Amino acid sequence: MTTSVRIGLAVLVCNLLGACVASSGGEGEDCVSHYDAVATAATWGGLKEAMVASTTWGRVVSVRTQARGDDVGAGDEDAVRVVDLLDRKGRRLVQVDVWRSDTGAWEAGAWSQCID
């Protein structure tokens, strides 16, 4: 390999590595865990219907409650249920936390955990 080819390859590799470092977040960016909204309804039955109608994670055919109680979820809401949204083969598409809002409405959200 000629010297100019080696230098060209070295510059290319350095640029690629620099682009990877820049796109990985770098310093100064805050990582914030949050809920991705799934559905909201006035009643539990309405919330189940809204979750089945959701298409964000694929075609939802049914829901399965995994846990019930006080603050059973993973996120920063006081979740009262943890629910799986299932496809036609019974496979989990996504697991969501369910809580009651300050207005009394039922809300469901998928917890998105920040990982630094």
N, C-alpha and C positions, 0 to 999 in steps of 0.2 A: 504494500500500500504506500502510496506517495504521501509526503508530508502534508500537502494541501488537503488530501482526502481525510487524513487523520484529524486535522484541525477542524475540518467541516463536520465530521462525526462528533467530535468533542463538543463543538458549539451546539449541535442539534440535541445531544443528550442533555447538556446543561439547561437548554431552553425547556425541554420536556420536563425535567425534574423541577425546574422553577415553576412551571405551570401547575404541576401537581401540588406543590406546597401552597401556592396561592389559592387554589380552588378548595383546599381542605379546611378552610375557615381561618386559619392563622390566628394571630393574636388580636385582641380587641373586640372580637365578636362574642356576644353573649349567647349562650345556648339556653333556650327556655323550653322546658317541658310544658305540654299543653294538651287539651282535648281537641280532637277533630270532631266537629258536630256530626251526629248521625241522624237524629230525629228529635222532635219535640211534639208533645200532644197534651191535651187536657186530662186524659185518663190513661190508665195502664193499658187497657184494651186498644185505645187509639194509638198509643206508642208502639205496641206490638205490630199493628197494621202498618204504621209508618216505617218501622224497621224492615218489614217484609217488602215494602214498596221500594226501599233503598236499593240503588244499583251501583253505588260507589265501589264496592268490593266484589262485585259479581252479582249474579241472580240469587237473591235470598228467597228460600222456600219456606223456612220455618225458623223459630227461635227456641233456644233451650236455656232455662235458667240454671246457672251453675252455683250461685250462692245468694243467700238473702240474709239481711241483718243490718246492723248499724255499721256504717263505714267499712264495707267489705271490699271496696275497689282499690285500685292502684294509684289513683291520681289525687288531685287536691280538692275534689268535691266529696261530700259525705254520701257516698254511694250506698244505696239500699239493696241493689241487686247487681249481679254480674251475669251477663247474658251472652250466649254465643249466637251469631247469625249463621245459619246453616244452608248449604246448597242442597240440590235434589238428592245427592247421595248421602246426606247427613254429615258431610265434612264441614268443619268450621271455616268460615270465610274470614271472620274477625270476631274478637271478643270485645264487648263494650261494657262500660260502667253505666248504671242507671241511677239517677237521683231526682229529688224533688227540688224545684227552683223555689226562690223566695215567694213567688206568686202562686205556688201550688201545682204548677205544671210539671209533667214528667219529662225528663230530658235524658238522652242517651249520647254518650261520646266515647270515641276510641282514644285511649291514652297514648300519647306520643312522647316517650321518655327521651330526654336529651342525654346524649352520651358524649362526653368530652374526649 
